């Protein structure tokens, strides 16, 4: 029989068992640390995303006689693409839109650029501000025929598509991987006729 301290061939020693267990524990600790680090990084990114989140909203105010676009988010909104529809058909310019609305006499109406601009949090662009109440009243009567499609992005290049052609208001805004490339239907409004039309928000539109 083997003497004390001797073991049969092939039987693992207690030291080897402890070394293997220690290696497993070390690996689990490393995996846990990696998981915690990844989760912390994810939380930090979510916090940054929340801090730069833009939220565009269109509106028309009878009391102020203006059509507006406002950034109600907490981060800047980079407008990358705009399309304007009248009766669900794309119109490339405001004069084209007025013609389709039967408002040819409003072709000279001053307007502000929204395509390609950046809106800071709380800023409002007066897309169109009317000084004459009669002109506004005729435009307002046809306003429901106008629909905008706006693609905008945050400072982290996360993008959303706001589409007024969707009847369900709750589904008008959807995240997209990137804004669509400009095409023949792109709304061209970069002829800035009213340079002072970007203003700080003072309240909600009517």
N, C-alpha and C positions, 0 to 999 in steps of 0.2 A: 504493500500500500504506500501511496506517496506520503511523505512527511508533512509536518505542519508548514504552512506557507506555500506548499506546492499545490498546483491545480492541474486537473486533467487537461490534456492538450485540446485546444479549441474553445475552452471556456473563457469568456471575456472577464477581465479583471475589473474590480469596482472603479479604479481610476479611469479606465477607458470609458466606462458607462457615464461617469460624471463629465468627462471631456465632451462626449457626444451631446449630452444634455445641455451643457453650457453653450455649445455651438448653436444648438437649436434655439435656445433662449435668446442668444445674441442676434440671431437672424430675425426672430420675431420682434425684438426691440427695434432693430433697424427698419423693418417693414412698417411698424407702428409709427416710428418717427417720420418716415417718408410719407405715410398716409396723412399724418397731422400736418406736415409741411404743405402737402398738396391742397388739403382742405383749407388751410389758412390762406394760401395764395388765391384760392377760388373765392373765399369770403372777401378778400381785399379787392379782387377784381369786381365782384358784385357791388361793393361799396362805391368804387370809382364809377362804375356804370350808372349807379343811381345818382351820383353827383353831377354827371354830365348829360342826363337824360333830357332830350328835347320833346316838346309836345305841341305840334302845330294845330291851330283851329281857325277855320274861316268864320266870317260873320258879316252881317249887314245891320247897320244901326239907323233906323228911321229918325231918331232924335238928332243924331250927328250927321245924317245924310251921307253915309260913307259905307263902302264895302272894304272889309279889312282882313288881314291875315295876322294872327297873333301867336307868339311862342309862349305857351303857358307852362313850359317845362322849367327845369333848373339848370339846363346847360344850353349852349348855343346850338342852333339848328342850321345846318348847311343845306340849302335847297339845291338839289342836283338836277331835277327834271320837273317840268310843268307841262300839262296839257289842259286845254280848256274846251269844253263841249257845250254846244247849244243844241237842244233836242237830240242828245246822244251822238251828235256829229262833231268831229274835231274842227276847231277854228284856230288858225295860226296867229291871228292878231286881234286886237280889240275892234278895229274897224270892220273886220270880217264878222266878228261876233255881233256887233251892232246891226250890221246889214241883215243877218239871220234873225235877229230879234225884231226887225221892222222899225229900228230906231236909227235910221241913216243920219238924222240931224245931230246925233250924239257922237259921230265919228271924230270930232275935234275935242272930245272930253279928255282933260288931262288925267294921266294915270301914272302909277309908280311901278317900277320893276320889282318882280318877285323872283323871277327865274335867275338862279345863280348867286343870290345874295345870302348873307349870313345874318340870322336874327339872334340877338342876345336874349337871355331869359327876360321875359316881361315886355319885350319890344313888340310894337304893333306897326305893321305897314299898312298905310291907307292906300289900298290898291286903287281906289277911286273915291274922290271926295267931291260932292256936288255943292256948288254955291247957290244954284237956282232950285227952288223947291219943286217947281213944275217938272224940270228935267229929271230930278231924282224920283218923283212920283211915277213917271212913265217907266223909268228903269226898274224901279222896285216892283212894279206890276209884272214885269217879265223876268224877274230875278230867279224864280223857281225853275226856269228853263236852262239856267247856267249850272254846269257841274265842273268841278276842278279835280284833277288828278295830280297830286304833288308827291314827289319822292324826295325825302330829306334824310340827312345823316347826322350822327352825333360826332363829337370830337374823337371818339374811339372808332369811327368809321362803321358804326352799326346803323343800319338804315331801315326806314319805314316807308310804306306806301299808303298815302291817304287818298281814298277814292270815293268821291261823292256820288258816283253812279250806283253804289251799293245802297239798296233801300234800307237795309238793317243798319242803323247808326252805330250799333255796337261792334259791327264788323268792318267799318270803313277804314280802320287803321290796322295794318298788318306788317310784321317784320319781314324784310326781304334780305337776301344775301348781298345784293348790290342794286343800285338804281339802274334802270334800263338805259341803254345807249340812245342818244337823241336820234330821232328819225324825222320823216317828212311831216309828221303831225305835231311836232314840238311847238309849244306856244312861245312866240317871240314877242316879248314885251320890254325889250331893253332900251327902248326910246324913252328916256326918263324926262317927262314933261313937268314934273312937280318935285324938284330936288329936296324939298323939306318935308317930305311925306312920311318919313320913318320917325315915329314918336314913341315916347315912353308910355306904357299903358297906364291909364288913370281909372279904369273900371271895366266892367263887363259890357259887351255889346248888347243891344236890345234884342 
